[in-house]
Amino acid sequence: MSRIKEPTEVEVKVDLSVKDLITALRGLDDEDREFFIENLLAATSPEYLKSISQARKDYKEGKGIPFEKAFKE
């Protein structure tokens, strides 16, 4: 069983305004923006990491529902 390691606290200082950040995010395509946001959440939220770990465990144990059933018309 893998364990989630506590992240080492790292402080990164950049000369970046909120406007610059928003402009950069708007410049990403939808897939890259989603990837960035998911990674940001993972880096800043222990609860998010735990939920991913639990979801993977549930999936391996067959506790999910088939795609067809979840998105049945």
PDB file of N, CA, C and O in Angstrom, chain B, residues numbered from 101:
ATOM      1  N   MET B 101       0.844  -1.167   0.000  1.00  0.00           N
ATOM      2  CA  MET B 101       0.000   0.000   0.000  1.00  0.00           C
ATOM      3  C   MET B 101       0.895   1.238   0.000  1.00  0.00           C
ATOM      4  O   MET B 101       1.818   1.352   0.807  1.00  0.00           O
ATOM      5  N   SER B 102       0.613   2.151  -0.907  1.00  0.00           N
ATOM      6  CA  SER B 102       1.427   3.361  -0.951  1.00  0.00           C
ATOM      7  C   SER B 102       0.880   4.386   0.035  1.00  0.00           C
ATOM      8  O   SER B 102      -0.319   4.431   0.309  1.00  0.00           O
ATOM      9  N   ARG B 103       1.761   5.185   0.547  1.00  0.00           N
ATOM     10  CA  ARG B 103       1.376   6.221   1.499  1.00  0.00           C
ATOM     11  C   ARG B 103       1.637   7.574   0.872  1.00  0.00           C
ATOM     12  O   ARG B 103       2.586   7.759   0.110  1.00  0.00           O
ATOM     13  N   ILE B 104       0.790   8.493   1.204  1.00  0.00           N
ATOM     14  CA  ILE B 104       0.976   9.853   0.728  1.00  0.00           C
ATOM     15  C   ILE B 104       1.982  10.529   1.639  1.00  0.00           C
ATOM     16  O   ILE B 104       1.798  10.589   2.854  1.00  0.00           O
ATOM     17  N   LYS B 105       3.036  11.031   1.045  1.00  0.00           N
ATOM     18  CA  LYS B 105       4.052  11.717   1.830  1.00  0.00           C
ATOM     19  C   LYS B 105       3.617  13.154   2.055  1.00  0.00           C
ATOM     20  O   LYS B 105       3.009  13.777   1.186  1.00  0.00           O
ATOM     21  N   GLU B 106       3.931  13.659   3.208  1.00  0.00           N
ATOM     22  CA  GLU B 106       3.664  15.061   3.496  1.00  0.00           C
ATOM     23  C   GLU B 106       4.606  15.899   2.639  1.00  0.00           C
ATOM     24  O   GLU B 106       5.809  15.642   2.600  1.00  0.00           O
ATOM     25  N   PRO B 107       4.066  16.886   1.964  1.00  0.00           N
ATOM     26  CA  PRO B 107       4.943  17.697   1.114  1.00  0.00           C
ATOM     27  C   PRO B 107       5.905  18.522   1.954  1.00  0.00           C
ATOM     28  O   PRO B 107       5.579  18.962   3.056  1.00  0.00           O
ATOM     29  N   THR B 108       7.074  18.717   1.415  1.00  0.00           N
ATOM     30  CA  THR B 108       8.039  19.596   2.042  1.00  0.00           C
ATOM     31  C   THR B 108       7.603  21.017   1.722  1.00  0.00           C
ATOM     32  O   THR B 108       7.261  21.333   0.582  1.00  0.00           O
ATOM     33  N   GLU B 109       7.618  21.867   2.735  1.00  0.00           N
ATOM     34  CA  GLU B 109       7.189  23.231   2.492  1.00  0.00           C
ATOM     35  C   GLU B 109       8.269  23.964   1.713  1.00  0.00           C
ATOM     36  O   GLU B 109       9.423  24.036   2.134  1.00  0.00           O
ATOM     37  N   VAL B 110       7.875  24.500   0.585  1.00  0.00           N
ATOM     38  CA  VAL B 110       8.793  25.236  -0.273  1.00  0.00           C
ATOM     39  C   VAL B 110       8.157  26.572  -0.572  1.00  0.00           C
ATOM     40  O   VAL B 110       6.983  26.648  -0.935  1.00  0.00           O
ATOM     41  N   GLU B 111       8.927  27.611  -0.422  1.00  0.00           N
ATOM     42  CA  GLU B 111       8.418  28.936  -0.738  1.00  0.00           C
ATOM     43  C   GLU B 111       9.057  29.391  -2.034  1.00  0.00           C
ATOM     44  O   GLU B 111      10.280  29.428  -2.169  1.00  0.00           O
ATOM     45  N   VAL B 112       8.205  29.734  -2.981  1.00  0.00           N
ATOM     46  CA  VAL B 112       8.687  30.202  -4.266  1.00  0.00           C
ATOM     47  C   VAL B 112       8.206  31.631  -4.444  1.00  0.00           C
ATOM     48  O   VAL B 112       7.011  31.912  -4.355  1.00  0.00           O
ATOM     49  N   LYS B 113       9.119  32.504  -4.689  1.00  0.00           N
ATOM     50  CA  LYS B 113       8.762  33.904  -4.887  1.00  0.00           C
ATOM     51  C   LYS B 113       8.988  34.257  -6.352  1.00  0.00           C
ATOM     52  O   LYS B 113      10.078  34.068  -6.892  1.00  0.00           O
ATOM     53  N   VAL B 114       7.955  34.763  -6.972  1.00  0.00           N
ATOM     54  CA  VAL B 114       8.051  35.217  -8.355  1.00  0.00           C
ATOM     55  C   VAL B 114       7.390  36.574  -8.473  1.00  0.00           C
ATOM     56  O   VAL B 114       6.434  36.888  -7.764  1.00  0.00           O
ATOM     57  N   ASP B 115       7.906  37.348  -9.361  1.00  0.00           N
ATOM     58  CA  ASP B 115       7.331  38.661  -9.606  1.00  0.00           C
ATOM     59  C   ASP B 115       6.229  38.482 -10.653  1.00  0.00           C
ATOM     60  O   ASP B 115       6.451  38.669 -11.849  1.00  0.00           O
ATOM     61  N   LEU B 116       5.045  38.119 -10.176  1.00  0.00           N
ATOM     62  CA  LEU B 116       3.927  37.811 -11.059  1.00  0.00           C
ATOM     63  C   LEU B 116       2.667  38.407 -10.459  1.00  0.00           C
ATOM     64  O   LEU B 116       2.307  38.111  -9.319  1.00  0.00           O
ATOM     65  N   SER B 117       2.014  39.231 -11.221  1.00  0.00           N
ATOM     66  CA  SER B 117       0.777  39.826 -10.722  1.00  0.00           C
ATOM     67  C   SER B 117      -0.381  38.866 -10.942  1.00  0.00           C
ATOM     68  O   SER B 117      -0.275  37.926 -11.730  1.00  0.00           O
ATOM     69  N   VAL B 118      -1.466  39.097 -10.258  1.00  0.00           N
ATOM     70  CA  VAL B 118      -2.672  38.294 -10.445  1.00  0.00           C
ATOM     71  C   VAL B 118      -3.128  38.402 -11.904  1.00  0.00           C
ATOM     72  O   VAL B 118      -3.554  37.415 -12.505  1.00  0.00           O
ATOM     73  N   LYS B 119      -3.033  39.605 -12.461  1.00  0.00           N
ATOM     74  CA  LYS B 119      -3.421  39.812 -13.864  1.00  0.00           C
ATOM     75  C   LYS B 119      -2.570  38.944 -14.787  1.00  0.00           C
ATOM     76  O   LYS B 119      -3.091  38.345 -15.728  1.00  0.00           O
ATOM     77  N   ASP B 120      -1.253  38.871 -14.523  1.00  0.00           N
ATOM     78  CA  ASP B 120      -0.370  38.026 -15.339  1.00  0.00           C
ATOM     79  C   ASP B 120      -0.758  36.557 -15.226  1.00  0.00           C
ATOM     80  O   ASP B 120      -0.766  35.833 -16.222  1.00  0.00           O
ATOM     81  N   LEU B 121      -1.076  36.124 -14.022  1.00  0.00           N
ATOM     82  CA  LEU B 121      -1.474  34.736 -13.803  1.00  0.00           C
ATOM     83  C   LEU B 121      -2.761  34.416 -14.555  1.00  0.00           C
ATOM     84  O   LEU B 121      -2.855  33.388 -15.226  1.00  0.00           O
ATOM     85  N   ILE B 122      -3.745  35.292 -14.443  1.00  0.00           N
ATOM     86  CA  ILE B 122      -5.016  35.083 -15.138  1.00  0.00           C
ATOM     87  C   ILE B 122      -4.800  35.049 -16.647  1.00  0.00           C
ATOM     88  O   ILE B 122      -5.371  34.205 -17.339  1.00  0.00           O
ATOM     89  N   THR B 123      -3.988  35.951 -17.151  1.00  0.00           N
ATOM     90  CA  THR B 123      -3.692  35.966 -18.588  1.00  0.00           C
ATOM     91  C   THR B 123      -3.043  34.657 -19.020  1.00  0.00           C
ATOM     92  O   THR B 123      -3.393  34.100 -20.061  1.00  0.00           O
ATOM     93  N   ALA B 124      -2.104  34.171 -18.225  1.00  0.00           N
ATOM     94  CA  ALA B 124      -1.436  32.907 -18.556  1.00  0.00           C
ATOM     95  C   ALA B 124      -2.422  31.740 -18.553  1.00  0.00           C
ATOM     96  O   ALA B 124      -2.390  30.892 -19.445  1.00  0.00           O
ATOM     97  N   LEU B 125      -3.299  31.698 -17.545  1.00  0.00           N
ATOM     98  CA  LEU B 125      -4.288  30.611 -17.482  1.00  0.00           C
ATOM     99  C   LEU B 125      -5.267  30.672 -18.638  1.00  0.00           C
ATOM    100  O   LEU B 125      -5.658  29.637 -19.179  1.00  0.00           O
ATOM    101  N   ARG B 126      -5.664  31.868 -19.019  1.00  0.00           N
ATOM    102  CA  ARG B 126      -6.575  32.005 -20.162  1.00  0.00           C
ATOM    103  C   ARG B 126      -5.920  31.569 -21.461  1.00  0.00           C
ATOM    104  O   ARG B 126      -6.603  31.160 -22.399  1.00  0.00           O
ATOM    105  N   GLY B 127      -4.599  31.657 -21.517  1.00  0.00           N
ATOM    106  CA  GLY B 127      -3.878  31.259 -22.720  1.00  0.00           C
ATOM    107  C   GLY B 127      -3.752  29.756 -22.892  1.00  0.00           C
ATOM    108  O   GLY B 127      -3.395  29.279 -23.969  1.00  0.00           O
ATOM    109  N   LEU B 128      -4.042  29.009 -21.839  1.00  0.00           N
ATOM    110  CA  LEU B 128      -3.970  27.549 -21.919  1.00  0.00           C
ATOM    111  C   LEU B 128      -5.209  26.991 -22.587  1.00  0.00           C
ATOM    112  O   LEU B 128      -6.296  27.560 -22.476  1.00  0.00           O
ATOM    113  N   ASP B 129      -5.043  25.873 -23.285  1.00  0.00           N
ATOM    114  CA  ASP B 129      -6.245  25.213 -23.797  1.00  0.00           C
ATOM    115  C   ASP B 129      -6.952  24.520 -22.629  1.00  0.00           C
ATOM    116  O   ASP B 129      -6.389  24.397 -21.541  1.00  0.00           O
ATOM    117  N   ASP B 130      -8.177  24.073 -22.858  1.00  0.00           N
ATOM    118  CA  ASP B 130      -8.988  23.516 -21.774  1.00  0.00           C
ATOM    119  C   ASP B 130      -8.297  22.356 -21.053  1.00  0.00           C
ATOM    120  O   ASP B 130      -8.336  22.272 -19.826  1.00  0.00           O
ATOM    121  N   GLU B 131      -7.670  21.470 -21.812  1.00  0.00           N
ATOM    122  CA  GLU B 131      -7.033  20.297 -21.210  1.00  0.00           C
ATOM    123  C   GLU B 131      -5.850  20.710 -20.323  1.00  0.00           C
ATOM    124  O   GLU B 131      -5.699  20.201 -19.212  1.00  0.00           O
ATOM    125  N   ASP B 132      -5.029  21.614 -20.806  1.00  0.00           N
ATOM    126  CA  ASP B 132      -3.874  22.062 -20.018  1.00  0.00           C
ATOM    127  C   ASP B 132      -4.321  22.841 -18.784  1.00  0.00           C
ATOM    128  O   ASP B 132      -3.715  22.721 -17.719  1.00  0.00           O
ATOM    129  N   ARG B 133      -5.379  23.638 -18.926  1.00  0.00           N
ATOM    130  CA  ARG B 133      -5.894  24.400 -17.785  1.00  0.00           C
ATOM    131  C   ARG B 133      -6.410  23.449 -16.709  1.00  0.00           C
ATOM    132  O   ARG B 133      -6.138  23.640 -15.524  1.00  0.00           O
ATOM    133  N   GLU B 134      -7.156  22.423 -17.122  1.00  0.00           N
ATOM    134  CA  GLU B 134      -7.675  21.443 -16.165  1.00  0.00           C
ATOM    135  C   GLU B 134      -6.523  20.710 -15.474  1.00  0.00           C
ATOM    136  O   GLU B 134      -6.562  20.488 -14.264  1.00  0.00           O
ATOM    137  N   PHE B 135      -5.507  20.338 -16.239  1.00  0.00           N
ATOM    138  CA  PHE B 135      -4.330  19.665 -15.689  1.00  0.00           C
ATOM    139  C   PHE B 135      -3.652  20.547 -14.647  1.00  0.00           C
ATOM    140  O   PHE B 135      -3.291  20.074 -13.570  1.00  0.00           O
ATOM    141  N   PHE B 136      -3.481  21.826 -14.966  1.00  0.00           N
ATOM    142  CA  PHE B 136      -2.852  22.767 -14.041  1.00  0.00           C
ATOM    143  C   PHE B 136      -3.655  22.883 -12.752  1.00  0.00           C
ATOM    144  O   PHE B 136      -3.092  22.819 -11.659  1.00  0.00           O
ATOM    145  N   ILE B 137      -4.960  23.052 -12.874  1.00  0.00           N
ATOM    146  CA  ILE B 137      -5.812  23.231 -11.695  1.00  0.00           C
ATOM    147  C   ILE B 137      -5.805  21.979 -10.822  1.00  0.00           C
ATOM    148  O   ILE B 137      -5.733  22.076  -9.597  1.00  0.00           O
ATOM    149  N   GLU B 138      -5.881  20.804 -11.448  1.00  0.00           N
ATOM    150  CA  GLU B 138      -5.846  19.563 -10.672  1.00  0.00           C
ATOM    151  C   GLU B 138      -4.526  19.427  -9.919  1.00  0.00           C
ATOM    152  O   GLU B 138      -4.509  19.005  -8.762  1.00  0.00           O
ATOM    153  N   ASN B 139      -3.440  19.777 -10.562  1.00  0.00           N
ATOM    154  CA  ASN B 139      -2.138  19.689  -9.900  1.00  0.00           C
ATOM    155  C   ASN B 139      -1.995  20.724  -8.798  1.00  0.00           C
ATOM    156  O   ASN B 139      -1.378  20.453  -7.768  1.00  0.00           O
ATOM    157  N   LEU B 140      -2.556  21.902  -9.002  1.00  0.00           N
ATOM    158  CA  LEU B 140      -2.532  22.920  -7.960  1.00  0.00           C
ATOM    159  C   LEU B 140      -3.335  22.459  -6.747  1.00  0.00           C
ATOM    160  O   LEU B 140      -2.895  22.617  -5.608  1.00  0.00           O
ATOM    161  N   LEU B 141      -4.505  21.891  -6.994  1.00  0.00           N
ATOM    162  CA  LEU B 141      -5.313  21.343  -5.895  1.00  0.00           C
ATOM    163  C   LEU B 141      -4.555  20.244  -5.164  1.00  0.00           C
ATOM    164  O   LEU B 141      -4.538  20.202  -3.934  1.00  0.00           O
ATOM    165  N   ALA B 142      -3.934  19.363  -5.922  1.00  0.00           N
ATOM    166  CA  ALA B 142      -3.196  18.258  -5.297  1.00  0.00           C
ATOM    167  C   ALA B 142      -2.042  18.775  -4.452  1.00  0.00           C
ATOM    168  O   ALA B 142      -1.747  18.228  -3.389  1.00  0.00           O
ATOM    169  N   ALA B 143      -1.398  19.820  -4.923  1.00  0.00           N
ATOM    170  CA  ALA B 143      -0.242  20.350  -4.204  1.00  0.00           C
ATOM    171  C   ALA B 143      -0.634  21.109  -2.945  1.00  0.00           C
ATOM    172  O   ALA B 143       0.189  21.286  -2.047  1.00  0.00           O
ATOM    173  N   THR B 144      -1.864  21.551  -2.871  1.00  0.00           N
ATOM    174  CA  THR B 144      -2.261  22.404  -1.745  1.00  0.00           C
ATOM    175  C   THR B 144      -3.338  21.795  -0.857  1.00  0.00           C
ATOM    176  O   THR B 144      -3.755  22.420   0.118  1.00  0.00           O
ATOM    177  N   SER B 145      -3.796  20.584  -1.175  1.00  0.00           N
ATOM    178  CA  SER B 145      -4.914  20.030  -0.426  1.00  0.00           C
ATOM    179  C   SER B 145      -4.696  18.562  -0.045  1.00  0.00           C
ATOM    180  O   SER B 145      -4.856  17.678  -0.886  1.00  0.00           O
ATOM    181  N   PRO B 146      -4.338  18.302   1.195  1.00  0.00           N
ATOM    182  CA  PRO B 146      -4.207  16.911   1.636  1.00  0.00           C
ATOM    183  C   PRO B 146      -5.513  16.127   1.484  1.00  0.00           C
ATOM    184  O   PRO B 146      -5.490  14.928   1.205  1.00  0.00           O
ATOM    185  N   GLU B 147      -6.638  16.798   1.664  1.00  0.00           N
ATOM    186  CA  GLU B 147      -7.934  16.119   1.520  1.00  0.00           C
ATOM    187  C   GLU B 147      -8.143  15.650   0.082  1.00  0.00           C
ATOM    188  O   GLU B 147      -8.660  14.556  -0.147  1.00  0.00           O
ATOM    189  N   TYR B 148      -7.750  16.460  -0.871  1.00  0.00           N
ATOM    190  CA  TYR B 148      -7.868  16.099  -2.288  1.00  0.00           C
ATOM    191  C   TYR B 148      -7.016  14.865  -2.584  1.00  0.00           C
ATOM    192  O   TYR B 148      -7.469  13.942  -3.261  1.00  0.00           O
ATOM    193  N   LEU B 149      -5.783  14.850  -2.078  1.00  0.00           N
ATOM    194  CA  LEU B 149      -4.915  13.696  -2.285  1.00  0.00           C
ATOM    195  C   LEU B 149      -5.503  12.440  -1.652  1.00  0.00           C
ATOM    196  O   LEU B 149      -5.434  11.357  -2.234  1.00  0.00           O
ATOM    197  N   LYS B 150      -6.081  12.584  -0.460  1.00  0.00           N
ATOM    198  CA  LYS B 150      -6.712  11.433   0.198  1.00  0.00           C
ATOM    199  C   LYS B 150      -7.904  10.928  -0.612  1.00  0.00           C
ATOM    200  O   LYS B 150      -8.124   9.722  -0.715  1.00  0.00           O
ATOM    201  N   SER B 151      -8.672  11.857  -1.189  1.00  0.00           N
ATOM    202  CA  SER B 151      -9.839  11.433  -1.966  1.00  0.00           C
ATOM    203  C   SER B 151      -9.410  10.680  -3.221  1.00  0.00           C
ATOM    204  O   SER B 151     -10.075   9.724  -3.621  1.00  0.00           O
ATOM    205  N   ILE B 152      -8.319  11.091  -3.844  1.00  0.00           N
ATOM    206  CA  ILE B 152      -7.805  10.372  -5.007  1.00  0.00           C
ATOM    207  C   ILE B 152      -7.348   8.974  -4.598  1.00  0.00           C
ATOM    208  O   ILE B 152      -7.643   7.992  -5.280  1.00  0.00           O
ATOM    209  N   SER B 153      -6.634   8.893  -3.492  1.00  0.00           N
ATOM    210  CA  SER B 153      -6.165   7.600  -2.993  1.00  0.00           C
ATOM    211  C   SER B 153      -7.340   6.672  -2.700  1.00  0.00           C
ATOM    212  O   SER B 153      -7.307   5.491  -3.048  1.00  0.00           O
ATOM    213  N   GLN B 154      -8.378   7.209  -2.059  1.00  0.00           N
ATOM    214  CA  GLN B 154      -9.559   6.408  -1.736  1.00  0.00           C
ATOM    215  C   GLN B 154     -10.282   5.962  -3.011  1.00  0.00           C
ATOM    216  O   GLN B 154     -10.731   4.819  -3.106  1.00  0.00           O
ATOM    217  N   ALA B 155     -10.392   6.849  -3.971  1.00  0.00           N
ATOM    218  CA  ALA B 155     -11.063   6.501  -5.233  1.00  0.00           C
ATOM    219  C   ALA B 155     -10.317   5.383  -5.958  1.00  0.00           C
ATOM    220  O   ALA B 155     -10.941   4.479  -6.514  1.00  0.00           O
ATOM    221  N   ARG B 156      -8.997   5.441  -5.954  1.00  0.00           N
ATOM    222  CA  ARG B 156      -8.203   4.385  -6.598  1.00  0.00           C
ATOM    223  C   ARG B 156      -8.375   3.054  -5.871  1.00  0.00           C
ATOM    224  O   ARG B 156      -8.471   1.999  -6.498  1.00  0.00           O
ATOM    225  N   LYS B 157      -8.412   3.119  -4.545  1.00  0.00           N
ATOM    226  CA  LYS B 157      -8.627   1.910  -3.745  1.00  0.00           C
ATOM    227  C   LYS B 157     -10.006   1.315  -4.052  1.00  0.00           C
ATOM    228  O   LYS B 157     -10.131   0.111  -4.273  1.00  0.00           O
ATOM    229  N   ASP B 158     -11.032   2.160  -4.063  1.00  0.00           N
ATOM    230  CA  ASP B 158     -12.389   1.705  -4.369  1.00  0.00           C
ATOM    231  C   ASP B 158     -12.448   1.063  -5.750  1.00  0.00           C
ATOM    232  O   ASP B 158     -13.080   0.021  -5.927  1.00  0.00           O
ATOM    233  N   TYR B 159     -11.794   1.680  -6.722  1.00  0.00           N
ATOM    234  CA  TYR B 159     -11.787   1.161  -8.087  1.00  0.00           C
ATOM    235  C   TYR B 159     -11.161  -0.230  -8.134  1.00  0.00           C
ATOM    236  O   TYR B 159     -11.706  -1.144  -8.752  1.00  0.00           O
ATOM    237  N   LYS B 160     -10.005  -0.383  -7.470  1.00  0.00           N
ATOM    238  CA  LYS B 160      -9.327  -1.681  -7.448  1.00  0.00           C
ATOM    239  C   LYS B 160     -10.178  -2.758  -6.781  1.00  0.00           C
ATOM    240  O   LYS B 160     -10.089  -3.935  -7.130  1.00  0.00           O
ATOM    241  N   GLU B 161     -11.006  -2.344  -5.815  1.00  0.00           N
ATOM    242  CA  GLU B 161     -11.864  -3.289  -5.105  1.00  0.00           C
ATOM    243  C   GLU B 161     -13.200  -3.496  -5.811  1.00  0.00           C
ATOM    244  O   GLU B 161     -14.069  -4.200  -5.297  1.00  0.00           O
ATOM    245  N   GLY B 162     -13.370  -2.892  -6.979  1.00  0.00           N
ATOM    246  CA  GLY B 162     -14.594  -3.067  -7.753  1.00  0.00           C
ATOM    247  C   GLY B 162     -15.792  -2.331  -7.181  1.00  0.00           C
ATOM    248  O   GLY B 162     -16.934  -2.721  -7.426  1.00  0.00           O
ATOM    249  N   LYS B 163     -15.546  -1.278  -6.426  1.00  0.00           N
ATOM    250  CA  LYS B 163     -16.638  -0.545  -5.785  1.00  0.00           C
ATOM    251  C   LYS B 163     -17.196   0.590  -6.646  1.00  0.00           C
ATOM    252  O   LYS B 163     -18.011   1.386  -6.179  1.00  0.00           O
ATOM    253  N   GLY B 164     -16.764   0.658  -7.875  1.00  0.00           N
ATOM    254  CA  GLY B 164     -17.260   1.705  -8.767  1.00  0.00           C
ATOM    255  C   GLY B 164     -18.474   1.229  -9.533  1.00  0.00           C
ATOM    256  O   GLY B 164     -18.916   0.089  -9.389  1.00  0.00           O
ATOM    257  N   ILE B 165     -19.004   2.123 -10.350  1.00  0.00           N
ATOM    258  CA  ILE B 165     -20.090   1.729 -11.245  1.00  0.00           C
ATOM    259  C   ILE B 165     -19.622   1.914 -12.673  1.00  0.00           C
ATOM    260  O   ILE B 165     -18.856   2.834 -12.960  1.00  0.00           O
ATOM    261  N   PRO B 166     -20.075   1.047 -13.579  1.00  0.00           N
ATOM    262  CA  PRO B 166     -19.633   1.140 -14.965  1.00  0.00           C
ATOM    263  C   PRO B 166     -20.014   2.495 -15.587  1.00  0.00           C
ATOM    264  O   PRO B 166     -21.031   3.093 -15.236  1.00  0.00           O
ATOM    265  N   PHE B 167     -19.188   2.951 -16.498  1.00  0.00           N
ATOM    266  CA  PHE B 167     -19.434   4.208 -17.196  1.00  0.00           C
ATOM    267  C   PHE B 167     -20.825   4.222 -17.821  1.00  0.00           C
ATOM    268  O   PHE B 167     -21.549   5.214 -17.739  1.00  0.00           O
ATOM    269  N   GLU B 168     -21.185   3.096 -18.452  1.00  0.00           N
ATOM    270  CA  GLU B 168     -22.471   3.009 -19.145  1.00  0.00           C
ATOM    271  C   GLU B 168     -23.647   3.232 -18.169  1.00  0.00           C
ATOM    272  O   GLU B 168     -24.648   3.856 -18.523  1.00  0.00           O
ATOM    273  N   LYS B 169     -23.507   2.721 -16.963  1.00  0.00           N
ATOM    274  CA  LYS B 169     -24.567   2.878 -15.979  1.00  0.00           C
ATOM    275  C   LYS B 169     -24.615   4.314 -15.434  1.00  0.00           C
ATOM    276  O   LYS B 169     -25.695   4.860 -15.209  1.00  0.00           O
ATOM    277  N   ALA B 170     -23.466   4.904 -15.230  1.00  0.00           N
ATOM    278  CA  ALA B 170     -23.400   6.272 -14.688  1.00  0.00           C
ATOM    279  C   ALA B 170     -23.933   7.289 -15.678  1.00  0.00           C
ATOM    280  O   ALA B 170     -24.533   8.290 -15.287  1.00  0.00           O
ATOM    281  N   PHE B 171     -23.715   7.035 -16.963  1.00  0.00           N
ATOM    282  CA  PHE B 171     -24.117   8.004 -17.978  1.00  0.00           C
ATOM    283  C   PHE B 171     -25.178   7.450 -18.922  1.00  0.00           C
ATOM    284  O   PHE B 171     -25.214   7.779 -20.108  1.00  0.00           O
ATOM    285  N   LYS B 172     -26.025   6.613 -18.376  1.00  0.00           N
ATOM    286  CA  LYS B 172     -27.115   6.026 -19.146  1.00  0.00           C
ATOM    287  C   LYS B 172     -28.087   7.104 -19.560  1.00  0.00           C
ATOM    288  O   LYS B 172     -28.454   7.967 -18.762  1.00  0.00           O
ATOM    289  N   GLU B 173     -28.502   7.051 -20.812  1.00  0.00           N
ATOM    290  CA  GLU B 173     -29.470   8.046 -21.325  1.00  0.00           C
ATOM    291  C   GLU B 173     -30.848   7.761 -20.837  1.00  0.00           C
ATOM    292  O   GLU B 173     -31.783   8.490 -21.167  1.00  0.00           O
TER     293      GLU B 173
END
